[in-house]
């Protein structure tokens, strides 16, 4: 939100950030994260069908912000790569 760089790159930046956040979530849970919705502040691009590959859920364009949603039970999902020893050292 509040992107202040080159306006011509705003859509690219939103796409990059949204995909990156989804990949990080999937890395943490060790599997694909089923989304329930995704919204984008930009207009629907000509290539909007390609969004289905990554955002296989209802998609809204010209939204008030960029976001995606998933079921809250995923927040309780155990993290398969969690390492108690490393966590203790970092804490």
Phi and psi in degrees as GROMACS dihedral restraints (atoms count N, CA, C in turn):
[ dihedral_restraints ]
;  ai    aj    ak    al  type     phi  dphi    fc
    3     4     5     6     1    57.0    20    10
    4     5     6     7     1    46.3    20    10
    6     7     8     9     1   -68.5    20    10
    7     8     9    10     1   127.0    20    10
    9    10    11    12     1  -118.6    20    10
   10    11    12    13     1     7.4    20    10
   12    13    14    15     1   -88.0    20    10
   13    14    15    16     1  -157.8    20    10
   15    16    17    18     1   -55.9    20    10
   16    17    18    19     1   117.6    20    10
   18    19    20    21     1   -56.6    20    10
   19    20    21    22     1   -27.3    20    10
   21    22    23    24     1   -69.8    20    10
   22    23    24    25     1   -16.7    20    10
   24    25    26    27     1  -100.8    20    10
   25    26    27    28     1     0.2    20    10
   27    28    29    30     1   -60.6    20    10
   28    29    30    31     1   -43.6    20    10
   30    31    32    33     1   -65.4    20    10
   31    32    33    34     1   -46.2    20    10
   33    34    35    36     1   -58.0    20    10
   34    35    36    37     1   -44.3    20    10
   36    37    38    39     1   -61.9    20    10
   37    38    39    40     1   -43.8    20    10
   39    40    41    42     1   -62.5    20    10
   40    41    42    43     1   -45.3    20    10
   42    43    44    45     1   -62.0    20    10
   43    44    45    46     1   -46.5    20    10
   45    46    47    48     1   -61.3    20    10
   46    47    48    49     1   -46.5    20    10
   48    49    50    51     1   -66.0    20    10
   49    50    51    52     1   -43.1    20    10
   51    52    53    54     1   -64.5    20    10
   52    53    54    55     1   -45.1    20    10
   54    55    56    57     1   -65.3    20    10
   55    56    57    58     1   -41.8    20    10
   57    58    59    60     1   -60.8    20    10
   58    59    60    61     1   -44.2    20    10
   60    61    62    63     1   -63.9    20    10
   61    62    63    64     1   -38.8    20    10
   63    64    65    66     1   -66.1    20    10
   64    65    66    67     1   -42.3    20    10
   66    67    68    69     1   -62.9    20    10
   67    68    69    70     1   -41.4    20    10
   69    70    71    72     1   -61.3    20    10
   70    71    72    73     1   -45.6    20    10
   72    73    74    75     1   -59.3    20    10
   73    74    75    76     1   -44.2    20    10
   75    76    77    78     1   -66.8    20    10
   76    77    78    79     1   -36.2    20    10
   78    79    80    81     1   -63.6    20    10
   79    80    81    82     1   -39.8    20    10
   81    82    83    84     1   -66.9    20    10
   82    83    84    85     1   -39.7    20    10
   84    85    86    87     1   -93.1    20    10
   85    86    87    88     1    -8.4    20    10
   87    88    89    90     1    75.4    20    10
   88    89    90    91     1    20.6    20    10
   90    91    92    93     1  -164.2    20    10
   91    92    93    94     1   173.7    20    10
   93    94    95    96     1   -65.1    20    10
   94    95    96    97     1   137.9    20    10
   96    97    98    99     1   -97.1    20    10
   97    98    99   100     1   111.6    20    10
   99   100   101   102     1   -71.9    20    10
  100   101   102   103     1   123.3    20    10
  102   103   104   105     1   -92.8    20    10
  103   104   105   106     1   149.1    20    10
  105   106   107   108     1  -101.0    20    10
  106   107   108   109     1   -19.0    20    10
  108   109   110   111     1  -168.4    20    10
  109   110   111   112     1   155.3    20    10
  111   112   113   114     1  -143.1    20    10
  112   113   114   115     1   141.6    20    10
  114   115   116   117     1  -136.4    20    10
  115   116   117   118     1   148.6    20    10
  117   118   119   120     1  -133.0    20    10
  118   119   120   121     1   136.8    20    10
  120   121   122   123     1   -73.4    20    10
  121   122   123   124     1   -21.1    20    10
  123   124   125   126     1   -85.7    20    10
  124   125   126   127     1   166.7    20    10
  126   127   128   129     1   -68.3    20    10
  127   128   129   130     1   157.8    20    10
  129   130   131   132     1   -65.3    20    10
  130   131   132   133     1   118.1    20    10
  132   133   134   135     1   -76.8    20    10
  133   134   135   136     1   163.9    20    10
  135   136   137   138     1   -58.9    20    10
  136   137   138   139     1   -29.1    20    10
  138   139   140   141     1   -97.1    20    10
  139   140   141   142     1    25.1    20    10
  141   142   143   144     1   -57.6    20    10
  142   143   144   145     1   -26.3    20    10
  144   145   146   147     1   -62.3    20    10
  145   146   147   148     1   -26.9    20    10
  147   148   149   150     1   -69.8    20    10
  148   149   150   151     1   -19.2    20    10
  150   151   152   153     1   -64.4    20    10
  151   152   153   154     1   -26.2    20    10
  153   154   155   156     1   -61.3    20    10
  154   155   156   157     1   -29.5    20    10
  156   157   158   159     1   -59.9    20    10
  157   158   159   160     1   -43.6    20    10
  159   160   161   162     1   -97.1    20    10
  160   161   162   163     1   -38.6    20    10
  162   163   164   165     1  -111.4    20    10
  163   164   165   166     1    72.8    20    10
  165   166   167   168     1   -82.9    20    10
  166   167   168   169     1    71.6    20    10
  168   169   170   171     1  -163.5    20    10
  169   170   171   172     1   173.5    20    10
  171   172   173   174     1   -59.0    20    10
  172   173   174   175     1   133.7    20    10
  174   175   176   177     1  -119.9    20    10
  175   176   177   178     1   136.6    20    10
  177   178   179   180     1  -120.3    20    10
  178   179   180   181     1   133.1    20    10
  180   181   182   183     1  -110.9    20    10
  181   182   183   184     1   161.6    20    10
  183   184   185   186     1    58.9    20    10
  184   185   186   187     1    38.5    20    10
  186   187   188   189     1   -83.2    20    10
  187   188   189   190     1   167.9    20    10
  189   190   191   192     1   -70.8    20    10
  190   191   192   193     1   -16.4    20    10
  192   193   194   195     1  -158.7    20    10
  193   194   195   196     1   179.9    20    10
  195   196   197   198     1  -104.4    20    10
  196   197   198   199     1   126.9    20    10
  198   199   200   201     1  -165.8    20    10
  199   200   201   202     1   159.9    20    10
  201   202   203   204     1  -135.0    20    10
  202   203   204   205     1   158.7    20    10
  204   205   206   207     1  -129.6    20    10
  205   206   207   208     1   147.8    20    10
  207   208   209   210     1  -138.5    20    10
  208   209   210   211     1   163.5    20    10
  210   211   212   213     1   -61.5    20    10
  211   212   213   214     1   137.2    20    10
  213   214   215   216     1   -65.4    20    10
  214   215   216   217     1   -18.3    20    10
  216   217   218   219     1   -63.2    20    10
  217   218   219   220     1   -21.0    20    10
  219   220   221   222     1   -64.7    20    10
  220   221   222   223     1   -22.2    20    10
  222   223   224   225     1   -69.5    20    10
  223   224   225   226     1   -19.9    20    10
  225   226   227   228     1   -98.5    20    10
  226   227   228   229     1    -0.4    20    10
  228   229   230   231     1   -68.0    20    10
  229   230   231   232     1   130.6    20    10
  231   232   233   234     1   -62.9    20    10
  232   233   234   235     1   143.8    20    10
  234   235   236   237     1   -90.9    20    10
  235   236   237   238     1   111.2    20    10
  237   238   239   240     1   -64.1    20    10
  238   239   240   241     1   -22.8    20    10
  240   241   242   243     1   -98.6    20    10
  241   242   243   244     1     6.9    20    10
  243   244   245   246     1   -62.4    20    10
  244   245   246   247     1   138.8    20    10
  246   247   248   249     1  -130.6    20    10
  247   248   249   250     1   107.6    20    10
  249   250   251   252     1   -60.5    20    10
  250   251   252   253     1   -36.4    20    10
  252   253   254   255     1   -66.5    20    10
  253   254   255   256     1   -46.2    20    10
  255   256   257   258     1   -65.2    20    10
  256   257   258   259     1   -41.3    20    10
  258   259   260   261     1   -59.0    20    10
  259   260   261   262     1   -46.0    20    10
  261   262   263   264     1   -61.8    20    10
  262   263   264   265     1   -42.6    20    10
  264   265   266   267     1   -64.0    20    10
  265   266   267   268     1   -40.1    20    10
  267   268   269   270     1   -73.3    20    10
  268   269   270   271     1   -36.2    20    10
